[in-house]
Amino acid sequence: MEKSQLLQYLPILFLLAAAVGFAAGTLTISALLGKFGKRTKAKDAAYECGKDPIGEGSSRFSVKFYLVAMLFILFDIEVVFMYPWAVVYKDMLADHATRDLIFVSMLSFLGILFAGYLYAVKKKAFDWRS
């Protein structure tokens, strides 16, 4: 019985061998045929959308870009935390021991977030002109 169970995995082994053989064969044939081709400066240059590569490969982004990205993540996560709270809030109101705790915890969370928002406004993080 054990022998027949191992035979069931034989097609998977053949498929794995075919995949590895195809990948290795394709790379080998490509390397062999590539040696016979003519190499020119134009062929060896980097190709990007049909334009000649001029200047640096990557440009520098302003710090404002990263600041806006971090603020987006911050306020996006706020909404993600508010959904589960809103779902359990009605059920938690029935329990008198936790009724005030859940409301105060969300108020403190929103208070800290609002303080961060005021800080961002004070530092002019939302000013798109500069």
N, C-alpha and C positions, 0 to 999 in steps of 0.2 A: 504494500500500500504506500509506503514511503517513497518507493521508486517512482510510482505513477504521479505523485504530487510534485516531485522534482521535474518530471517531464513536462508538466504544465508550464513551467517557466522557460522552457527551451525556445519558444517563439520570441519571448522578450529578449533573450540573449542574442538571437539572430538579428533582431531589430537594432539592438545596441551595437552589434558588430557592423551592421550595414551603415549605421549613422556615423560611427567613428571612421570607417573605411571611406565613406563618401567625403567627409570633411578633410581627411588626410590626403586623399587622392586629388581633390580639387585644389588644395593648397600646393601640393607638389607639382601638378601640371601647370598651375599658374606661375610658379617660380621658375620652372624650366622654360616655358615659352616666353616669359618676360625677359630672360637673358638674351634672347635673339633679337629683340626689338631695338629700334634706334632710340637713344635717349637724347633729348634736346633740353635746352633750358626752359622752353615753354611747356614741355610735358612734365618736367619736374617741379614747376611752380605750383603753389597752392591755388586751388580753384574754388571760387565762391561766387555763385550766381552769375557767372560770365563776366565778372568785373576783375580788372587787374588789382592785385593786392597792393595798396598804397597806404603807407603810414603804419601805425602800431596795430597789432592784432586785437587788442582790447583797449577800450577807452575807459577813462576813470569816471566813476559816478560821483555825484555830489553826496555829501553826508545827508542832505535833506531826503534823498531817495530812500536811504536806509531808515531814517527816522520815521518817515511816513509808513514804511513797511512794518516797522515795529509797532507803531500806533494802531495800524489796521489789525495786526495780530492781537494786540491787547484788547481792543474793543470787540473783536470777533469772538474771543474766548469768553468775554463777559456774557455775550448772548448764549453761548453754549452752556455756561453754568446756570443761566436763568431758566432754561427749559426744564431740566429735572426738578428744579425748585418749584416751578409753577405746577408741575404734574403732581407732586406730593403735597403741595400746600393745602389743598382742600381736605385731604385725609388727615393731615397733621393738625388742622383746626379742631377736629373732633377730640383729640387728646389734649386735655387742659394743661398737662405738665409741659408739653413741648410747643404749645401754641405761641407763646411769647418768644421762645428761644429761636424758632425758625424765622420769625419776622425780624427780630433784632439781628440775627446773623446776616440776613440779606441786606438789611439797612447798613450794617457795618461794611459789607462787601462793596455796596454801591457808594458808600462814603469814601472809602479808600480809592475807588476807581475815579470818583469825581474829583478828588484831590489831585490825582495824576492828570486828569483832563485839564484842570486849572493850571497846573504846572506847565503843561504843553502849550496852553494858550499864552501863558506869561512869557515863555521862551520863544514865542512866535513860530512854533513848529508847523502850524497850519497856514502860514503865509507862503503862498505859492509863487509870489513875484521874485523873491530873493533866492 
